[in-house]
Amino acid sequence: MSAAVTTNPAENQNPQGTQTPQGPQHTQRTRGTQSLRSLRSNHILGKLLLLAALTAVIAPIVNARWSSGTWPDALTVDISEPLGKASDWIIDNRDSHPLFLYFLGHISNAIVLSVRAVYLVLLAAGWAGVTAAAGLIAWRVAGVRLAATSVLALMACGVLGMWVPTVQTLALMAVAVFVSVALGALLGLAAGLSDRMNRALRPVLDTMQVFPAYAYLLPVVLVFGIGVPAAVLATVVYAAPPMARLTALGLRSADSGVMEAVASLGATGRQRLLTARLPLARKELLLGVNQTIMMALSMAVIASVIGAGGLGDRVYQALASVDVGAALAAGIPIVLLAVVLDRVTGAAGERLGSHESPAPWKWGVVAVGTLVAALATRFTDHLDWPGSWAVTIATPVNDTVDWMTDHLYTGVPYVGGTADWAGHFTTWILDPLRSGLTWLPWWSVLLIVAALAWLIGTWRTALTAVLAMAAIGVLGVWKPSLDTLSQVLAAVAVTLVLGFAIGIAAARSERLERVLRPILDVFQTMPQFVYLIPVVALFGVGRAPAAAAAIVYALPAVVRITSQGLRQVDPAAMEASRSMGATTGQQLRQVQLPLARPALLLAVNQGVVLVLAVVIIGGLVGGGALGYDVVFGLAQGDLATGLVAGAAIVCLGLMLDRVTQPTERRTRQGKGA
């Protein structure tokens, strides 16, 4: 720890600025550190000189061949025709081909029957039975406080008049989560036990997570039609990757000493898996279930576009009629379900490592209590939530939105209205960014991407980033992709500035963190559609509200990761810096931020990914570019337009990931320095 501390300038001087005496060991360590930094600086300088030389040679040649700034038509491949033919073939053969009749048709029927069965069981249990089951399970897993929270959350769903849609969503999510967990566990098992399979599945899982949900709704609808099967399968594609990744991580990170001990006892491969690897990976497996549930619930509204029903359909229908109050009434239960399920699964994961006795009799209490509550509601003929207990919040919410529009949109003294802010953001930031990117010749954009990726990584990193960017041009969507890139860069910049500032403040104040936690929970789990209308009401229609929606969606993750990373800094390093007389600001700049560098890089990565995830939503409110193309493709049944735009968004995400995330080798060098 001392070596890490003595590299900070604040720790080498007292508060008055005089040098503290240091021994020969410190001098040797300091020289070693300075030597590593010098080598790294020389390495970066060498890269810069080489890049300058290559640019001086390549730029005139490329400019002479392609003087235009736009992507040349000769390097574009039109895939709309084969995609159109594939779409026509699916439509023509969906009701007659054996593949649909004897394979995909059976899958569709199985999904419909499963969702219907779960829905009927929940209806038969009644509101009291479902609420009692949720409360008792939470009590069994985490105690009385979480049990009370679960009961109140489900009762709130009924009070808002959304009990039946909540049950429909629970039935759909139960089947989708079960299939996602099963599929993800199988893929994770294969990746965890085979290096070759792990390498093969990694790009597949990356694509499944980054590819916009709207873009793959169209292929699913073409194959399965509008309805529950398409909604469930679209949710599975989106929610299965976290389970696969965490399963593989848990299996591959199993304690090598334990595995060697089990192997020395003569256990077979199957026995080692069942008795050692899987038990050691229990926490990762449960975390995978937790993340799968959260991802599935986040798809509730998007899946409603293709007939999912439930709460998502209520949100979508309300927003189609610009009824913010009704949309909020349906969005709040989604948030409550997400929070309760997150807390319950998280508590179950924490209990796995404890030595508390299992108390199997508690499960008997859960079963008996649920049965008694269900029978009570059936005998009293109160299976549905009583209508007299429901409260309507649509009118006051809509009145509040109208007041905000009337008083905050424009004409606010001194500061101007939100419409003025949106206009300034567009004029001063979005327009210059877009103009600058589109003004640059296409080959110079590739050179800039290569330079940025190479400076923080290796030539493989640069090659991947350049190929991802070049693929956008080959697909024929160069200009709209640069438009989208300008919006993403602006939104990410604002997100990181606000996220780092709030995260630093939360890390330094326990009270502020407690206040922020429920707010961040709401923003992370609230469907994007719900806060889209208030954003439009405040900022109008255009690229600025699209950026605002992206900032609201991505900000909570950046705040959480930043705060957690700063709080996990070694207390010994902090104490040593304080003993050396470092001020609070010096501790932050020279100890906490450098030691939390991996967490901050992860925050940047998540900010980019989450902003890209809202590009499609931004297309609905005037964001244009790739987001609009994806939405247009789904609305018009144009497979080529939607998939090409979705693939371009994936390529943008891959490029930005390589440009913003140092490679493993470079990260180790940074730590060593």
Secondary structure in CASP SS format (residue, H / E / C, confidence):
PFRMAT SS
TARGET T0000
AUTHOR 0000-0000-0000
METHOD secondary structure of the structure
MODEL  1
M C 1.00
S H 1.00
A H 1.00
A H 1.00
V H 1.00
T H 1.00
T C 1.00
N C 1.00
P H 1.00
A H 1.00
E H 1.00
N H 1.00
Q E 1.00
N C 1.00
P C 1.00
Q C 1.00
G C 1.00
T C 1.00
Q E 1.00
T C 1.00
P C 1.00
Q C 1.00
G C 1.00
P H 1.00
Q H 1.00
H H 1.00
T H 1.00
Q H 1.00
R H 1.00
T H 1.00
R H 1.00
G H 1.00
T H 1.00
Q H 1.00
S H 1.00
L H 1.00
R H 1.00
S H 1.00
L H 1.00
R H 1.00
S H 1.00
N H 1.00
H H 1.00
I H 1.00
L H 1.00
G H 1.00
K H 1.00
L H 1.00
L H 1.00
L H 1.00
L H 1.00
A H 1.00
A H 1.00
L H 1.00
T H 1.00
A H 1.00
V H 1.00
I H 1.00
A H 1.00
P H 1.00
I H 1.00
V H 1.00
N H 1.00
A H 1.00
R H 1.00
W C 1.00
S C 1.00
S C 1.00
G C 1.00
T C 1.00
W C 1.00
P C 1.00
D H 1.00
A H 1.00
L H 1.00
T C 1.00
V C 1.00
D C 1.00
I C 1.00
S H 1.00
E H 1.00
P H 1.00
L H 1.00
G H 1.00
K H 1.00
A H 1.00
S H 1.00
D H 1.00
W H 1.00
I H 1.00
I H 1.00
D H 1.00
N H 1.00
R C 1.00
D C 1.00
S C 1.00
H C 1.00
P H 1.00
L H 1.00
F H 1.00
L H 1.00
Y H 1.00
F H 1.00
L H 1.00
G H 1.00
H H 1.00
I H 1.00
S H 1.00
N H 1.00
A H 1.00
I H 1.00
V H 1.00
L H 1.00
S H 1.00
V H 1.00
R H 1.00
A H 1.00
V H 1.00
Y H 1.00
L H 1.00
V H 1.00
L H 1.00
L H 1.00
A H 1.00
A H 1.00
G H 1.00
W H 1.00
A H 1.00
G H 1.00
V H 1.00
T H 1.00
A H 1.00
A H 1.00
A H 1.00
G H 1.00
L H 1.00
I H 1.00
A H 1.00
W H 1.00
R H 1.00
V H 1.00
A H 1.00
G C 1.00
V H 1.00
R H 1.00
L H 1.00
A H 1.00
A H 1.00
T H 1.00
S H 1.00
V H 1.00
L H 1.00
A H 1.00
L H 1.00
M H 1.00
A H 1.00
C H 1.00
G H 1.00
V H 1.00
L C 1.00
G C 1.00
M C 1.00
W H 1.00
V H 1.00
P H 1.00
T H 1.00
V H 1.00
Q H 1.00
T H 1.00
L H 1.00
A H 1.00
L H 1.00
M H 1.00
A H 1.00
V H 1.00
A H 1.00
V H 1.00
F H 1.00
V H 1.00
S H 1.00
V H 1.00
A H 1.00
L H 1.00
G H 1.00
A H 1.00
L H 1.00
L H 1.00
G H 1.00
L H 1.00
A H 1.00
A H 1.00
G H 1.00
L H 1.00
S C 1.00
D H 1.00
R H 1.00
M H 1.00
N H 1.00
R H 1.00
A H 1.00
L H 1.00
R H 1.00
P H 1.00
V H 1.00
L H 1.00
D H 1.00
T H 1.00
M H 1.00
Q H 1.00
V H 1.00
F C 1.00
P C 1.00
A H 1.00
Y H 1.00
A H 1.00
Y H 1.00
L H 1.00
L H 1.00
P H 1.00
V H 1.00
V H 1.00
L H 1.00
V H 1.00
F H 1.00
G C 1.00
I C 1.00
G C 1.00
V H 1.00
P H 1.00
A H 1.00
A H 1.00
V H 1.00
L H 1.00
A H 1.00
T H 1.00
V H 1.00
V H 1.00
Y H 1.00
A H 1.00
A H 1.00
P H 1.00
P H 1.00
M H 1.00
A H 1.00
R H 1.00
L H 1.00
T H 1.00
A H 1.00
L H 1.00
G H 1.00
L H 1.00
R H 1.00
S C 1.00
A C 1.00
D C 1.00
S H 1.00
G H 1.00
V H 1.00
M H 1.00
E H 1.00
A H 1.00
V H 1.00
A H 1.00
S H 1.00
L C 1.00
G C 1.00
A C 1.00
T C 1.00
G H 1.00
R H 1.00
Q H 1.00
R H 1.00
L H 1.00
L H 1.00
T H 1.00
A H 1.00
R H 1.00
L H 1.00
P H 1.00
L H 1.00
A C 1.00
R H 1.00
K H 1.00
E H 1.00
L H 1.00
L H 1.00
L H 1.00
G H 1.00
V H 1.00
N H 1.00
Q H 1.00
T H 1.00
I H 1.00
M H 1.00
M H 1.00
A H 1.00
L H 1.00
S H 1.00
M C 1.00
A H 1.00
V H 1.00
I H 1.00
A H 1.00
S H 1.00
V C 1.00
I C 1.00
G C 1.00
A C 1.00
G C 1.00
G H 1.00
L H 1.00
G H 1.00
D H 1.00
R H 1.00
V H 1.00
Y H 1.00
Q H 1.00
A H 1.00
L H 1.00
A H 1.00
S C 1.00
V C 1.00
D C 1.00
V H 1.00
G H 1.00
A H 1.00
A H 1.00
L H 1.00
A H 1.00
A H 1.00
G H 1.00
I H 1.00
P H 1.00
I H 1.00
V H 1.00
L H 1.00
L H 1.00
A H 1.00
V H 1.00
V H 1.00
L H 1.00
D H 1.00
R H 1.00
V H 1.00
T H 1.00
G H 1.00
A H 1.00
A H 1.00
G H 1.00
E H 1.00
R H 1.00
L H 1.00
G C 1.00
S C 1.00
H C 1.00
E C 1.00
S C 1.00
P C 1.00
A C 1.00
P C 1.00
W H 1.00
K H 1.00
W H 1.00
G H 1.00
V H 1.00
V H 1.00
A H 1.00
V H 1.00
G H 1.00
T H 1.00
L H 1.00
V H 1.00
A H 1.00
A H 1.00
L H 1.00
A H 1.00
T H 1.00
R H 1.00
F H 1.00
T C 1.00
D C 1.00
H C 1.00
L C 1.00
D C 1.00
W C 1.00
P C 1.00
G H 1.00
S H 1.00
W H 1.00
A C 1.00
V C 1.00
T C 1.00
I C 1.00
A H 1.00
T H 1.00
P H 1.00
V H 1.00
N H 1.00
D H 1.00
T H 1.00
V H 1.00
D H 1.00
W H 1.00
M H 1.00
T H 1.00
D H 1.00
H H 1.00
L H 1.00
Y C 1.00
T C 1.00
G C 1.00
V C 1.00
P C 1.00
Y C 1.00
V C 1.00
G C 1.00
G C 1.00
T H 1.00
A H 1.00
D H 1.00
W H 1.00
A H 1.00
G H 1.00
H H 1.00
F H 1.00
T H 1.00
T H 1.00
W H 1.00
I H 1.00
L H 1.00
D H 1.00
P H 1.00
L H 1.00
R H 1.00
S H 1.00
G H 1.00
L H 1.00
T H 1.00
W H 1.00
L C 1.00
P C 1.00
W H 1.00
W H 1.00
S H 1.00
V H 1.00
L H 1.00
L H 1.00
I H 1.00
V H 1.00
A H 1.00
A H 1.00
L H 1.00
A H 1.00
W H 1.00
L H 1.00
I H 1.00
G C 1.00
T C 1.00
W H 1.00
R H 1.00
T H 1.00
A H 1.00
L H 1.00
T H 1.00
A H 1.00
V H 1.00
L H 1.00
A H 1.00
M H 1.00
A H 1.00
A H 1.00
I H 1.00
G H 1.00
V H 1.00
L C 1.00
G C 1.00
V C 1.00
W H 1.00
K H 1.00
P H 1.00
S H 1.00
L H 1.00
D H 1.00
T H 1.00
L H 1.00
S H 1.00
Q H 1.00
V H 1.00
L H 1.00
A H 1.00
A H 1.00
V H 1.00
A H 1.00
V H 1.00
T H 1.00
L H 1.00
V H 1.00
L H 1.00
G H 1.00
F H 1.00
A H 1.00
I H 1.00
G H 1.00
I H 1.00
A H 1.00
A H 1.00
A H 1.00
R H 1.00
S C 1.00
E H 1.00
R H 1.00
L H 1.00
E H 1.00
R H 1.00
V H 1.00
L H 1.00
R H 1.00
P H 1.00
I H 1.00
L H 1.00
D H 1.00
V H 1.00
F H 1.00
Q H 1.00
T H 1.00
M C 1.00
P C 1.00
Q H 1.00
F H 1.00
V H 1.00
Y H 1.00
L H 1.00
I H 1.00
P H 1.00
V H 1.00
V H 1.00
A H 1.00
L H 1.00
F H 1.00
G C 1.00
V C 1.00
G C 1.00
R H 1.00
A H 1.00
P H 1.00
A H 1.00
A H 1.00
A H 1.00
A H 1.00
A H 1.00
I H 1.00
V H 1.00
Y H 1.00
A H 1.00
L H 1.00
P H 1.00
A H 1.00
V H 1.00
V H 1.00
R H 1.00
I H 1.00
T H 1.00
S H 1.00
Q H 1.00
G H 1.00
L H 1.00
R H 1.00
Q C 1.00
V C 1.00
D C 1.00
P H 1.00
A H 1.00
A H 1.00
M H 1.00
E H 1.00
A H 1.00
S H 1.00
R H 1.00
S H 1.00
M C 1.00
G C 1.00
A C 1.00
T C 1.00
T H 1.00
G H 1.00
Q H 1.00
Q H 1.00
L H 1.00
R H 1.00
Q H 1.00
V H 1.00
Q H 1.00
L H 1.00
P H 1.00
L H 1.00
A C 1.00
R H 1.00
P H 1.00
A H 1.00
L H 1.00
L H 1.00
L H 1.00
A H 1.00
V H 1.00
N H 1.00
Q H 1.00
G H 1.00
V H 1.00
V H 1.00
L H 1.00
V H 1.00
L H 1.00
A H 1.00
V C 1.00
V H 1.00
I H 1.00
I H 1.00
G H 1.00
G H 1.00
L C 1.00
V C 1.00
G C 1.00
G C 1.00
G C 1.00
A H 1.00
L H 1.00
G H 1.00
Y H 1.00
D H 1.00
V H 1.00
V H 1.00
F H 1.00
G H 1.00
L H 1.00
A H 1.00
Q H 1.00
G C 1.00
D C 1.00
L H 1.00
A H 1.00
T H 1.00
G H 1.00
L H 1.00
V H 1.00
A H 1.00
G H 1.00
A H 1.00
A H 1.00
I H 1.00
V H 1.00
C H 1.00
L H 1.00
G H 1.00
L H 1.00
M H 1.00
L H 1.00
D H 1.00
R H 1.00
V H 1.00
T H 1.00
Q C 1.00
P C 1.00
T C 1.00
E H 1.00
R H 1.00
R H 1.00
T H 1.00
R H 1.00
Q H 1.00
G H 1.00
K H 1.00
G H 1.00
A C 1.00
END
